[in-house]
Amino acid sequence: METDSRLCKPSGDLTIFEAAEFKEALMAVLSNDGLVCLDLSQVGRVDTASMQLLWAARKLGRLLVTGISDELQTKLNRLGFSEPLSE
């Protein structure tokens, strides 16, 4: 998982098995002031554990999400998350 002070770019799957590492990476970038970027372009599968983390991070209002696959958007819509992940 690639991270710097304002970017989190996970790769591979984001499932319950990767959720702890993903949460740590999100918390690290969100600990900085201002807008942060989450690039999901290299992510394969996403499960509900990671979607919950995404939605919680979104509530902070400082998250720009890029690279959302059609599959992830479909899963979010099916679970009732109709608003975009980015603010």
C-alpha positions in Angstrom: 0.0 0.0 0.0 1.5 3.2 -1.2 1.1 6.2 1.1 2.5 9.7 1.7 1.3 12.6 3.7 -1.8 13.2 1.5 -2.2 10.1 -0.6 -3.3 6.5 0.1 -3.1 4.2 -2.8 -3.9 0.6 -1.9 -3.4 -2.2 -4.3 -4.8 -5.7 -4.5 -7.8 -6.7 -2.5 -9.4 -4.7 0.3 -11.2 -7.4 2.3 -11.5 -8.2 6.0 -8.0 -9.6 5.8 -6.5 -6.3 4.8 -8.9 -4.0 6.8 -6.5 -3.4 9.7 -3.7 -2.3 7.4 -6.1 -0.2 5.3 -7.5 1.5 8.4 -4.0 2.4 9.6 -3.1 3.9 6.2 -6.3 5.9 6.0 -5.8 7.2 9.6 -2.2 8.2 8.7 -3.2 10.4 5.7 -6.3 11.7 7.5 -4.2 12.9 10.5 -2.9 15.6 8.2 -4.8 18.8 7.6 -6.6 19.5 4.4 -7.8 17.4 1.6 -6.4 13.9 1.2 -6.6 11.6 -1.8 -7.5 7.9 -1.8 -6.7 6.3 -5.2 -8.5 3.0 -5.6 -7.4 2.4 -9.2 -5.2 -0.6 -8.2 -7.8 -2.3 -6.0 -9.4 -5.6 -7.0 -12.0 -6.9 -4.6 -13.6 -4.8 -1.9 -15.8 -6.2 0.8 -18.1 -4.6 3.4 -15.4 -4.3 6.0 -13.4 -2.0 3.8 -16.5 -0.2 2.5 -17.4 0.7 6.1 -13.9 2.2 6.5 -14.4 4.2 3.3 -17.7 5.5 4.4 -16.4 6.5 7.8 -13.5 8.3 6.2 -15.9 10.1 3.9 -17.8 11.6 6.8 -14.8 13.7 7.7 -15.4 15.7 4.5 -11.8 15.9 3.4 -11.5 12.9 1.2 -11.0 12.9 -2.6 -11.6 9.4 -4.0 -10.3 8.5 -7.4 -10.2 5.3 -9.5 -13.5 3.9 -8.3 -14.2 0.8 -10.3 -17.7 0.0 -11.7 -17.8 -3.0 -9.4 -17.1 -1.0 -6.3 -19.7 1.6 -7.3 -22.3 -1.1 -7.9 -21.6 -2.7 -4.5 -21.9 0.7 -2.8 -25.2 1.4 -4.6 -26.6 -2.1 -3.7 -25.8 -1.4 0.0 -27.7 1.9 -0.1 -24.7 4.2 -0.4 -26.0 6.5 -3.1 -23.9 9.5 -2.3 -20.4 9.8 -3.8 -17.4 8.8 -1.7 -15.6 12.1 -2.5 -16.7 15.4 -0.9 
